[in-house]
């Protein structure tokens, strides 16, 4: 079965179109397809079917549309009722937009690695899936929300295809096509720059300059802005006659040998131009990679790991770019993440690497072990840098590791890769506050930051000092040069909108988090969602067990799985010997979105009720022990002996560990209308607060007495 939305929405089976009933049925189908296996709520379906004025019977009508779709589609696919909505499982069916995405990703990767011929084939295949204007037979409500980004995706792929054709020297045949495209999209600066380039290479310098001046006029009149850096740089290069001709495709096989014509592979993607921070780590790692001792004392493998958005790939590429001259035999690179959540097969990667190293296609073995042996033999006498980006696990990495020799390997992964024995591990965390500000300055310019320093600090705080989030905020501000920084501060300050604001082009904090969330097992995913309901700054494992109604060991296993995948972090061990955990603010916002979409209000409310009951009950019991503990403390008894201990051993220590959570829960109980629970918490903390006040007075008197004695 095949689903098509890149044109009129339709379904095909065995070469025959399945006749659907009407636009509303097609709208439901399209909404489920675009959700990619996620639940689409009844409210969301109602919005795309009827907008803000749904009929009173909208639930029944949605049920009818879904039932008819099930009959039309048959057993090849499933439409499952999963409260609060429906999800579509297409199994082995083909979806034209997913295929378009896959081909454009391959094309972009080929383009980044200068394989222009392959890139052109992939982009042409992707654009060939378009059969006219998308979504022409769905409701206006759905088209209004989905058509803009679909159109943008198609136009961006078209621009990339034109770029590959320019690199392949097809500028003469592009002039007519680009002239029409610039007329259709007059404010798309990339298309205009491509037309200027094609005209210049056709020895039409005056026409190229005229295209620039026309673009400057259009941008000023329609948008009130000046041409961006791309157009300006092309214009300047044409003025001075320094726009270089297209370079040959290094990935095109030599017709005589069938191997790559390049002397050595140079597969690294472009370096991050505005990379900032991590100076100490970069210096240390660069020294390791550039050590030319035949038997270096340090490890030959580096693992860069960290949470989503901490800049693992950016650091690895920046590091590799700075060491390029050390690895004169070449640099191999692959993004192992793959397309659509399907990690790349190491067998395929071995084939790409072997061809890049000069092996003829006919000589590459089919068996994995033989490929590995040939690959390591090719690297045995070479000094090559191998960068394996976004590795999923050990099984993906092990076949791609070079054998003994001068080659070095850098691996990036969100979790530890067990098979990298002896590797130097770099744990990337958040940026320091001054690094976050420096990154923002680099992207938008120091003048804008200096003009609104308080707002700049607030932006990086709202981004949680997460490099990806700060970069996205900077890119948005760079594109909106007339925006004051205070405007973005206001937009980011709304917790419900923050993740939506942190998206631009292909960069999106939410999308990165979704891909990581999908890797969680169901139990850990449930814990990740539900614990976010609590406003506590951190939480111990015993509280998680109470909230999730499970054994403490099971709760700890769920939490450690989340820690391994960098969805939460362990902050340390409290005075009672319990590990404590917390969310990054953006991860907690994402978790709450998932809880809203997947868990009922009753389930979310029960989580808060369980938390209030657990903390309040234990606080009450511990409060009853404080008087006895105070007498024991005077006699120097009752001190905790290390390891995990019960509140009875150190009730004051328990309260001091839990005070931030107790105070936060008190406020959450008040704001959510749980006044009885708030009163019980306040009563349970009364003895601790009184004793702490008395303890502070005694300590002050003791200091005064010590001063008198000393005097």
C-alpha positions as CSV (number, residue, x, y, z in Angstrom):
1,X,0.0,0.0,0.0
2,X,1.2,3.5,-0.8
3,X,0.1,6.8,0.8
4,X,0.6,10.0,-1.1
5,X,0.3,13.6,0.1
6,X,2.8,15.4,-2.2
7,X,-0.1,16.3,-4.5
8,X,-3.7,15.3,-4.0
9,X,-4.1,13.0,-1.0
10,X,-4.6,9.5,-2.1
11,X,-4.1,5.8,-1.2
12,X,-2.9,3.2,-3.7
13,X,-2.8,-0.6,-3.5
14,X,-1.4,-2.9,-6.1
15,X,-1.3,-0.1,-8.6
16,X,-5.0,0.8,-8.1
17,X,-6.2,3.9,-6.3
18,X,-8.5,3.3,-3.3
19,X,-11.5,5.6,-3.5
20,X,-11.9,7.6,-0.2
21,X,-15.2,9.3,0.7
22,X,-14.3,13.0,0.9
23,X,-12.1,15.8,2.1
24,X,-12.8,15.2,5.8
25,X,-11.9,11.5,5.6
26,X,-8.7,12.5,3.7
27,X,-8.0,15.1,6.4
28,X,-8.1,12.5,9.2
29,X,-5.9,10.2,7.2
30,X,-3.3,13.0,6.5
31,X,-3.2,14.1,10.1
32,X,-2.5,10.5,11.3
33,X,0.1,10.1,8.6
34,X,2.0,13.3,9.5
35,X,2.0,12.2,13.2
36,X,4.4,9.4,12.3
37,X,3.0,6.8,14.7
38,X,2.2,9.3,17.5
39,X,-1.3,9.7,19.0
40,X,-3.4,12.5,17.4
41,X,-5.9,13.6,20.0
42,X,-9.6,14.1,19.3
43,X,-9.2,17.8,19.9
44,X,-6.4,18.0,17.3
45,X,-8.5,16.1,14.8
46,X,-11.4,18.4,15.5
47,X,-9.2,21.5,14.9
48,X,-8.1,20.3,11.5
49,X,-11.6,19.2,10.5
50,X,-13.7,22.2,11.7
51,X,-11.4,24.8,13.2
52,X,-12.7,26.8,16.2
53,X,-16.4,25.9,15.5
54,X,-16.7,22.1,15.8
55,X,-20.2,20.5,15.9
56,X,-21.6,19.3,19.1
57,X,-21.2,15.7,17.8
58,X,-17.6,16.0,16.7
59,X,-16.5,12.9,18.7
60,X,-19.1,10.8,17.0
61,X,-18.2,12.2,13.5
62,X,-14.5,11.5,14.0
63,X,-15.3,8.0,15.1
64,X,-17.3,7.6,11.8
65,X,-14.5,8.9,9.7
66,X,-12.0,6.5,11.3
67,X,-14.4,3.5,11.0
68,X,-14.8,4.2,7.3
69,X,-11.1,4.6,6.8
70,X,-10.5,1.2,8.5
71,X,-12.9,-0.4,6.0
72,X,-11.2,1.3,3.0
73,X,-7.7,0.5,4.1
74,X,-8.2,-3.1,5.2
75,X,-5.8,-5.2,7.4
76,X,-2.7,-3.8,5.8
77,X,-2.6,-0.9,8.2
78,X,-4.0,-0.3,11.7
79,X,-5.8,2.7,13.1
80,X,-5.7,2.2,16.9
81,X,-7.8,4.0,19.5
82,X,-5.3,5.2,22.0
83,X,-6.8,7.8,24.4
84,X,-7.0,10.7,24.0
85,X,-7.1,10.0,20.2
86,X,-5.9,7.7,17.5
87,X,-2.7,6.5,16.0
88,X,-1.9,5.0,12.6
89,X,0.5,2.0,12.1
90,X,1.4,1.8,8.5
91,X,3.7,-1.3,8.9
92,X,5.4,-1.9,5.6
93,X,3.4,0.6,3.6
94,X,5.1,3.4,1.6
95,X,4.5,7.0,2.5
96,X,5.7,9.5,-0.2
97,X,6.7,12.2,2.2
98,X,8.9,9.8,4.3
99,X,10.6,8.7,1.1
100,X,11.0,12.4,0.1
101,X,12.7,13.0,3.5
102,X,14.9,10.0,3.2
103,X,16.1,11.0,-0.3
104,X,16.7,14.7,0.7
105,X,18.7,13.6,3.8
106,X,20.9,11.4,1.6
107,X,21.2,14.3,-0.9
108,X,22.3,16.7,1.8
109,X,24.8,14.3,3.1
110,X,26.2,13.7,-0.4
111,X,26.3,17.5,-0.9
112,X,28.2,18.1,2.4
113,X,30.7,15.4,1.4
114,X,31.1,16.9,-2.1
115,X,29.5,13.9,-3.9
116,X,27.7,16.1,-6.3
117,X,26.6,13.5,-8.8
118,X,25.1,11.3,-6.1
119,X,23.5,14.3,-4.4
120,X,21.9,15.4,-7.7
121,X,20.4,11.9,-8.2
122,X,18.9,11.9,-4.7
123,X,17.4,15.4,-5.0
124,X,15.9,14.6,-8.4
125,X,14.4,11.4,-7.1
126,X,13.0,13.3,-4.1
127,X,11.5,16.1,-6.2
128,X,10.1,13.5,-8.6
129,X,7.7,12.4,-5.8
130,X,5.8,15.7,-6.0
131,X,2.7,15.6,-8.2
132,X,1.6,19.2,-8.0
133,X,0.4,21.3,-5.0
134,X,0.2,19.1,-1.9
135,X,-3.0,18.7,0.2
136,X,-5.4,20.1,-2.4
137,X,-8.2,17.8,-1.3
138,X,-8.2,18.2,2.5
139,X,-9.9,20.9,4.7
140,X,-8.6,24.4,4.6
141,X,-7.8,24.1,8.4
142,X,-5.3,21.3,7.8
143,X,-3.9,22.9,4.6
144,X,-3.3,26.2,6.4
145,X,-1.3,24.6,9.1
146,X,0.7,22.0,7.1
147,X,1.1,23.4,3.6
148,X,3.6,26.1,4.5
149,X,6.2,23.8,5.9
150,X,5.6,21.2,3.2
151,X,6.1,23.9,0.5
152,X,9.3,25.1,2.3
153,X,10.7,21.5,2.4
154,X,10.1,21.1,-1.4
155,X,11.6,24.5,-2.2
156,X,14.7,23.8,0.0
157,X,15.2,20.5,-1.8
158,X,14.9,22.3,-5.2
159,X,17.6,24.9,-4.1
160,X,19.9,22.0,-3.1
161,X,19.4,20.3,-6.4
162,X,20.3,23.5,-8.2
163,X,23.4,23.8,-6.0
164,X,24.5,20.3,-7.1
165,X,23.9,21.2,-10.7
166,X,26.1,24.3,-10.3
167,X,28.9,22.3,-8.8
168,X,28.6,19.9,-11.8
169,X,29.1,22.8,-14.2
170,X,25.6,22.9,-15.6
171,X,25.3,26.7,-15.2
172,X,24.3,27.4,-18.8
173,X,21.3,25.2,-18.7
174,X,20.3,26.5,-15.2
175,X,19.9,30.2,-16.2
176,X,16.4,29.9,-17.7
177,X,15.1,27.7,-14.8
178,X,16.6,30.0,-12.2
179,X,15.2,33.1,-13.8
180,X,11.7,31.7,-13.6
181,X,12.3,30.5,-10.0
182,X,13.6,34.0,-8.9
183,X,10.5,35.6,-10.4
184,X,8.3,33.1,-8.5
185,X,10.2,33.5,-5.2
186,X,11.7,37.0,-5.3
187,X,12.8,37.1,-1.6
188,X,14.5,33.8,-1.5
189,X,18.1,34.9,-1.4
190,X,19.7,31.5,-2.0
191,X,17.9,31.2,-5.4
192,X,18.9,34.7,-6.3
193,X,22.5,34.0,-5.4
194,X,22.5,30.8,-7.5
195,X,21.2,32.8,-10.5
196,X,23.9,35.4,-10.0
197,X,26.5,32.6,-9.9
198,X,25.2,30.9,-13.0
199,X,25.1,34.1,-15.0
200,X,28.7,35.0,-13.9
201,X,30.0,31.6,-15.0
202,X,28.2,32.2,-18.3
203,X,30.3,35.4,-18.7
204,X,27.3,37.6,-18.0
205,X,28.7,39.7,-15.2
206,X,26.5,42.7,-15.8
207,X,23.3,40.6,-15.7
208,X,24.5,39.0,-12.5
209,X,25.0,42.4,-10.9
210,X,21.6,43.5,-12.1
211,X,20.0,40.5,-10.4
212,X,21.6,41.6,-7.2
213,X,20.4,45.2,-7.4
214,X,16.9,44.0,-8.2
215,X,17.0,41.7,-5.2
216,X,18.1,44.5,-2.9
217,X,15.2,46.7,-4.1
218,X,12.7,43.9,-3.6
219,X,14.0,43.1,-0.1
220,X,13.9,46.7,1.0
221,X,10.4,47.3,-0.4
222,X,8.7,44.1,0.7
223,X,10.6,43.3,4.0
224,X,12.4,46.4,4.9
225,X,15.8,44.5,5.1
226,X,19.1,44.6,3.3
227,X,20.6,41.6,1.5
228,X,22.0,38.9,3.8
229,X,25.6,37.7,4.0
230,X,25.2,35.1,1.1
231,X,24.0,37.6,-1.5
232,X,26.4,40.2,-0.3
233,X,29.4,37.8,-0.5
234,X,28.5,36.7,-4.0
235,X,28.0,40.3,-5.1
236,X,31.4,41.3,-3.8
237,X,33.1,38.2,-5.4
238,X,31.6,39.1,-8.8
239,X,32.7,42.7,-8.4
240,X,36.3,41.8,-7.9
241,X,36.2,38.8,-10.3
242,X,37.0,36.2,-7.6
243,X,34.0,33.9,-7.8
244,X,35.8,30.5,-8.4
245,X,34.6,28.1,-11.0
246,X,32.9,24.8,-9.9
247,X,35.3,22.2,-8.5
248,X,35.2,18.7,-9.9
249,X,33.3,16.0,-8.0
250,X,35.8,14.0,-6.1
251,X,33.4,11.2,-5.6
252,X,32.9,10.4,-9.3
253,X,34.7,7.1,-10.0
254,X,37.6,7.1,-12.4
255,X,36.3,5.4,-15.6
256,X,39.5,3.5,-16.1
257,X,39.6,1.9,-12.6
258,X,36.2,2.3,-11.1
259,X,37.7,3.7,-7.9
260,X,37.6,7.2,-6.4
261,X,39.8,9.7,-8.3
262,X,40.6,11.5,-5.0
263,X,44.1,10.9,-3.6
264,X,42.6,10.4,-0.1
265,X,39.2,10.7,1.5
266,X,38.2,14.1,2.9
267,X,34.7,13.3,4.2
268,X,34.5,15.7,7.2
269,X,31.5,18.0,7.1
270,X,32.1,21.8,7.3
271,X,33.4,23.1,10.6
272,X,31.1,25.1,12.8
273,X,32.1,28.7,12.0
274,X,30.8,30.1,15.3
275,X,32.1,27.4,17.7
276,X,32.8,28.8,21.1
277,X,33.7,27.4,24.5
278,X,35.2,24.0,25.5
279,X,38.7,25.4,25.1
280,X,40.4,23.2,27.7
281,X,38.8,20.0,26.3
282,X,39.7,21.0,22.7
283,X,43.4,21.5,23.7
284,X,43.6,18.2,25.5
285,X,41.9,16.2,22.8
286,X,43.9,17.9,20.0
287,X,47.2,17.0,21.8
288,X,46.0,13.3,21.9
289,X,45.1,13.2,18.2
290,X,48.2,14.9,17.0
291,X,50.6,12.7,18.9
292,X,52.7,11.2,16.1
293,X,54.5,8.6,18.3
294,X,54.3,5.2,16.6
295,X,53.2,3.7,19.9
296,X,51.4,6.6,21.7
297,X,51.0,6.3,25.5
298,X,47.5,7.6,25.4
299,X,44.3,6.0,23.9
300,X,43.7,6.0,20.2
301,X,40.0,6.4,20.6
302,X,38.0,9.3,22.0
303,X,34.3,9.1,23.0
304,X,32.4,12.3,23.2
305,X,29.1,11.8,25.1
306,X,26.4,14.0,26.6
307,X,22.8,14.9,26.6
308,X,20.7,16.1,23.6
309,X,21.8,19.5,22.3
310,X,25.1,19.7,24.2
311,X,27.1,20.0,21.0
312,X,28.8,16.6,20.7
313,X,28.9,16.6,16.9
314,X,29.9,20.3,16.8
315,X,32.8,19.7,19.1
316,X,33.9,16.5,17.3
317,X,33.8,18.2,13.8
318,X,35.6,21.3,15.2
319,X,38.3,19.1,16.8
320,X,38.7,17.0,13.6
321,X,38.9,20.1,11.4
322,X,41.7,21.5,13.5
323,X,43.7,18.2,13.1
324,X,43.1,17.8,9.4
325,X,46.7,18.4,8.4
326,X,47.9,15.7,10.8
327,X,46.0,13.1,9.0
328,X,47.3,13.5,5.5
329,X,46.1,10.0,4.4
330,X,42.5,11.2,4.8
331,X,39.5,11.6,7.1
332,X,36.5,9.3,7.1
333,X,33.2,10.5,8.5
334,X,29.7,9.0,8.8
335,X,26.6,10.1,10.7
336,X,25.4,6.8,12.1
337,X,22.0,8.1,13.2
338,X,20.4,7.3,9.8
339,X,17.1,8.4,8.5
340,X,13.7,8.2,10.2
341,X,15.0,6.6,13.4
342,X,16.8,3.8,11.6
343,X,20.5,3.7,12.5
344,X,22.9,3.0,9.6
345,X,24.0,-0.5,9.0
346,X,27.8,-0.9,9.7
347,X,28.0,-3.2,6.6
348,X,26.9,-0.4,4.4
349,X,29.3,2.1,6.1
350,X,32.2,-0.4,5.6
351,X,31.4,-0.4,1.9
352,X,31.4,3.4,1.7
353,X,34.7,3.7,3.6
354,X,36.4,1.0,1.5
355,X,35.4,2.8,-1.8
356,X,36.6,6.1,-0.3
357,X,39.9,4.4,0.5
358,X,40.3,3.3,-3.1
359,X,38.9,-0.2,-3.2
360,X,37.0,-1.2,-6.4
361,X,33.4,-2.0,-5.9
362,X,33.9,-5.5,-7.4
363,X,36.6,-6.2,-4.8
364,X,34.5,-5.4,-1.7
365,X,33.4,-8.6,0.0
366,X,29.8,-9.3,0.9
367,X,30.7,-10.9,4.2
368,X,31.0,-8.5,7.2
369,X,34.1,-10.1,8.7
370,X,35.9,-10.0,5.3
371,X,34.9,-6.3,4.9
372,X,36.3,-5.6,8.4
373,X,39.6,-7.3,7.6
374,X,40.0,-5.5,4.3
375,X,39.1,-2.2,6.0
376,X,41.6,-2.6,8.7
377,X,44.3,-3.8,6.2
378,X,43.6,-0.6,4.2
379,X,44.2,1.5,7.3
380,X,47.2,-0.5,8.7
381,X,49.8,1.6,6.9
382,X,47.9,4.9,6.8
383,X,47.3,7.7,9.3
384,X,43.5,8.3,8.9
385,X,41.1,10.1,11.3
386,X,37.8,8.2,11.6
387,X,34.9,10.2,12.9
388,X,31.8,8.1,13.8
389,X,29.0,10.6,14.7
390,X,25.8,9.8,16.6
391,X,26.6,6.2,17.4
392,X,23.7,4.2,18.8
393,X,25.5,1.3,20.5
394,X,28.5,-1.0,20.5
395,X,27.3,-3.2,17.7
396,X,27.3,-0.2,15.3
397,X,30.8,1.0,16.3
398,X,32.9,-2.1,16.7
399,X,33.1,-3.1,12.9
400,X,34.2,0.4,12.0
401,X,37.1,0.7,14.4
402,X,40.6,0.7,12.8
403,X,43.1,-1.9,13.9
404,X,46.5,-1.1,15.5
405,X,48.4,1.7,13.8
406,X,48.5,5.4,13.4
407,X,44.8,5.9,12.7
408,X,42.7,7.6,15.4
409,X,38.9,7.4,16.1
410,X,36.5,9.9,17.5
411,X,33.0,8.6,18.4
412,X,30.0,10.7,19.5
413,X,27.1,9.1,21.3
414,X,24.4,10.1,23.7
415,X,25.3,7.2,25.9
416,X,28.5,5.3,26.8
417,X,29.6,2.8,24.2
418,X,30.7,-0.4,26.0
419,X,33.0,-1.7,23.3
420,X,35.4,1.3,23.4
421,X,37.7,-0.2,26.0
422,X,40.4,2.3,27.1
423,X,38.9,5.2,25.2
424,X,39.3,8.7,26.5
425,X,35.7,9.7,27.5
426,X,34.6,13.4,27.3
427,X,31.4,14.2,29.1
428,X,29.8,17.3,27.7
429,X,27.6,19.3,30.0
430,X,25.9,22.7,29.7
431,X,27.8,25.8,28.7
432,X,29.1,28.0,31.4
433,X,27.1,31.3,31.6
434,X,29.9,33.3,30.0
435,X,30.2,30.7,27.2
436,X,26.5,30.9,26.5
437,X,26.7,34.7,26.3
438,X,29.8,34.4,24.0
439,X,27.9,32.0,21.7
440,X,24.9,34.4,21.5
441,X,27.3,37.3,20.7
442,X,29.0,35.3,18.0
443,X,25.7,34.5,16.2
444,X,24.0,37.9,16.5
445,X,26.9,40.3,17.0
446,X,28.4,42.0,20.1
447,X,26.6,45.3,19.5
448,X,23.1,43.9,20.0
449,X,24.2,42.1,23.2
450,X,25.9,45.2,24.5
451,X,22.7,47.2,23.8
452,X,20.5,44.8,25.8
453,X,22.8,43.0,28.3
454,X,20.1,42.1,30.8
455,X,17.9,40.6,28.0
456,X,20.8,38.7,26.6
457,X,21.5,37.1,30.0
458,X,17.8,36.2,30.3
459,X,17.8,34.5,26.9
460,X,20.6,32.2,27.7
461,X,19.1,31.4,31.1
462,X,15.7,30.6,29.4
463,X,17.7,28.3,27.1
464,X,19.1,26.6,30.1
465,X,22.7,27.2,28.8
466,X,22.0,24.3,26.3
467,X,24.2,25.0,23.3
468,X,21.6,23.9,20.7
469,X,19.0,26.1,22.3
470,X,21.3,29.1,22.6
471,X,22.3,28.7,18.9
472,X,18.7,28.5,17.7
473,X,17.8,31.6,19.7
474,X,20.7,33.4,18.1
475,X,19.8,32.3,14.6
476,X,16.3,33.5,15.1
477,X,17.5,36.9,16.3
478,X,20.1,37.1,13.4
479,X,17.2,36.5,11.0
480,X,15.1,39.2,12.7
481,X,17.6,42.0,12.9
482,X,14.9,44.5,13.8
483,X,13.7,42.5,16.8
484,X,14.8,43.8,20.2
485,X,16.2,41.0,22.4
486,X,13.4,41.8,24.8
487,X,10.8,40.4,22.3
488,X,12.4,37.0,22.2
489,X,12.7,37.1,26.0
490,X,8.9,37.6,26.2
491,X,8.3,34.7,23.8
492,X,10.6,32.3,25.6
493,X,9.2,33.2,29.1
494,X,6.0,31.3,28.4
495,X,6.7,27.8,29.5
496,X,4.1,26.4,27.3
497,X,5.6,28.0,24.1
498,X,9.3,27.7,24.9
499,X,10.0,24.5,22.9
500,X,8.0,25.8,20.0
501,X,10.1,29.0,20.0
502,X,13.4,27.1,20.0
503,X,13.1,25.9,16.4
504,X,14.4,27.3,13.1
505,X,14.9,25.6,9.8
506,X,16.1,22.0,10.4
507,X,17.1,22.8,14.0
508,X,14.6,22.1,16.7
509,X,15.1,21.2,20.3
510,X,11.7,19.4,20.4
511,X,12.6,17.2,17.4
512,X,15.9,16.2,18.9
513,X,14.2,15.3,22.2
514,X,11.5,13.3,20.4
515,X,14.1,11.1,18.7
516,X,15.7,10.4,22.1
517,X,12.4,9.8,23.8
518,X,11.5,7.2,21.2
519,X,14.5,5.2,22.3
520,X,13.2,4.8,25.9
521,X,11.6,1.5,27.0
522,X,7.9,1.9,28.0
523,X,8.5,1.8,31.8
524,X,11.2,4.5,31.6
525,X,9.2,6.6,29.2
526,X,6.2,6.5,31.7
527,X,8.5,7.6,34.5
528,X,10.0,10.4,32.4
529,X,6.6,11.8,31.6
530,X,4.9,11.5,35.0
531,X,7.7,12.7,37.3
532,X,7.7,16.0,35.3
533,X,4.3,16.8,36.8
534,X,6.1,17.6,40.1
535,X,7.5,21.1,40.6
536,X,10.3,19.8,42.9
537,X,13.9,20.8,42.1
538,X,15.0,17.2,42.5
539,X,13.8,13.9,43.9
540,X,15.1,10.8,45.6
541,X,14.5,7.3,44.5
542,X,12.3,6.4,47.4
543,X,9.9,9.2,46.4
544,X,9.9,7.9,42.8
545,X,8.9,4.4,44.0
546,X,6.0,5.9,46.0
547,X,4.8,8.1,43.1
548,X,5.0,5.3,40.5
549,X,3.6,2.7,43.0
550,X,6.5,0.3,42.4
551,X,9.4,-1.3,44.3
552,X,12.4,0.9,45.0
553,X,14.8,-1.3,43.0
554,X,12.4,-1.0,40.0
555,X,12.2,2.7,40.4
556,X,16.0,3.0,40.5
557,X,16.3,0.9,37.3
558,X,13.9,3.2,35.5
559,X,15.8,6.3,36.7
560,X,19.2,4.9,35.7
561,X,17.9,4.0,32.3
562,X,16.9,7.7,31.9
563,X,20.3,8.8,33.2
564,X,22.1,6.5,30.7
565,X,20.1,8.1,27.8
566,X,20.7,11.6,29.3
567,X,17.0,12.4,29.8
568,X,17.6,13.2,33.5
569,X,20.7,13.7,35.5
570,X,21.9,12.4,38.9
571,X,22.8,15.3,41.1
572,X,24.5,13.4,43.8
573,X,23.8,11.4,47.0
574,X,21.9,13.1,49.9
575,X,22.7,12.8,53.6
576,X,20.5,9.7,53.9
577,X,22.5,7.9,51.2
578,X,19.9,8.2,48.4
579,X,20.8,9.2,44.9
580,X,18.9,12.3,43.8
581,X,17.8,13.2,40.2
582,X,16.6,16.2,38.3
583,X,15.5,17.4,34.9
584,X,17.0,20.1,32.7
585,X,14.3,22.8,32.4
586,X,13.8,22.2,28.7
587,X,13.7,18.4,29.2
588,X,11.1,18.9,31.9
589,X,9.0,21.1,29.5
590,X,9.2,18.4,26.9
591,X,8.3,15.7,29.4
592,X,5.2,17.7,30.4
593,X,4.2,18.0,26.8
594,X,4.4,14.2,26.5
595,X,2.4,13.7,29.7
596,X,-0.3,16.1,28.4
597,X,-0.5,14.2,25.2
598,X,-0.3,10.6,26.5
599,X,-1.6,10.5,30.1
600,X,-5.1,11.4,31.3
601,X,-5.7,14.3,33.7
602,X,-6.7,11.8,36.3
603,X,-3.4,9.9,36.0
604,X,-1.4,13.2,36.2
605,X,-3.4,14.3,39.2
606,X,-2.8,11.0,41.0
607,X,1.0,11.4,40.6
608,X,0.8,14.7,42.5
609,X,-1.5,13.2,45.1
610,X,0.9,10.2,45.6
611,X,3.9,12.6,45.9
612,X,2.1,14.8,48.5
613,X,1.1,11.8,50.5
614,X,4.5,10.2,50.4
615,X,6.5,13.3,51.4
616,X,3.9,14.4,54.0
617,X,3.7,11.0,55.6
618,X,7.4,10.5,56.0
619,X,7.8,14.2,57.1
620,X,5.2,13.6,59.8
621,X,6.9,10.5,61.1
622,X,10.3,12.2,61.0
623,X,9.0,15.3,62.8
624,X,8.0,13.0,65.7
625,X,11.6,11.9,66.0
626,X,13.2,15.4,66.2
627,X,13.0,15.9,70.0
628,X,14.6,12.5,70.7
629,X,17.3,13.2,68.1
630,X,18.1,16.6,69.6
631,X,18.8,15.0,73.0
632,X,20.9,12.3,71.4
633,X,22.8,14.9,69.4
634,X,23.7,16.6,72.7
635,X,25.2,13.3,73.9
636,X,27.0,12.9,70.5
637,X,24.8,9.9,69.6
638,X,22.5,9.2,66.7
639,X,25.0,10.2,64.0
640,X,24.6,8.5,60.6
641,X,27.3,6.0,60.0
642,X,27.5,6.2,56.2
643,X,25.6,4.5,53.4
644,X,21.8,4.6,53.3
645,X,20.1,5.4,56.6
646,X,16.6,5.8,57.7
647,X,15.1,9.2,58.8
648,X,15.2,7.8,62.4
649,X,19.0,7.9,62.4
650,X,19.2,11.5,61.3
651,X,15.8,13.3,61.2
652,X,17.4,16.7,61.0
653,X,19.6,15.6,58.0
654,X,16.5,14.1,56.3
655,X,14.6,17.4,56.6
656,X,17.6,19.4,55.3
657,X,17.8,17.1,52.3
658,X,14.1,17.3,51.6
659,X,13.4,20.9,52.5
660,X,13.5,22.3,48.9
661,X,11.1,19.5,47.7
662,X,8.8,20.0,50.6
663,X,8.6,23.7,50.1
664,X,8.0,23.3,46.3
665,X,5.3,20.7,47.0
666,X,3.6,23.0,49.5
667,X,3.3,25.7,46.9
668,X,2.1,23.3,44.2
669,X,-0.5,21.9,46.6
670,X,-1.7,25.5,47.2
671,X,-1.9,26.5,43.6
672,X,-3.6,23.3,42.6
673,X,-6.3,23.6,45.2
674,X,-5.1,20.8,47.5
675,X,-5.4,22.9,50.6
676,X,-5.7,20.0,53.0
677,X,-2.4,18.4,51.7
678,X,-0.7,21.8,51.9
679,X,-1.8,22.2,55.6
680,X,-0.5,18.7,56.4
681,X,2.8,19.4,54.9
682,X,3.1,22.7,56.8
683,X,2.3,20.9,60.1
684,X,4.9,18.2,59.4
685,X,7.6,20.8,58.8
686,X,6.8,22.9,61.8
687,X,9.1,21.1,64.3
688,X,12.0,21.1,61.8
689,X,11.7,24.8,61.1
690,X,11.5,25.6,64.9
691,X,14.5,23.4,65.7
692,X,16.5,24.9,62.9
693,X,15.8,28.4,64.2
694,X,16.8,27.4,67.7
695,X,19.9,25.7,66.4
696,X,20.9,28.9,64.6
697,X,20.4,30.9,67.8
698,X,22.6,28.5,69.8
699,X,25.3,28.5,67.2
700,X,25.3,32.3,67.2
701,X,25.5,32.4,71.0
702,X,28.3,29.8,71.0
703,X,30.3,32.0,68.5
704,X,29.8,35.1,70.7
705,X,31.0,33.1,73.8
706,X,34.0,31.8,71.9
707,X,34.9,35.4,71.0
708,X,34.6,36.5,74.6
709,X,36.8,33.6,75.9
710,X,39.4,34.3,73.2
711,X,39.4,38.0,74.1
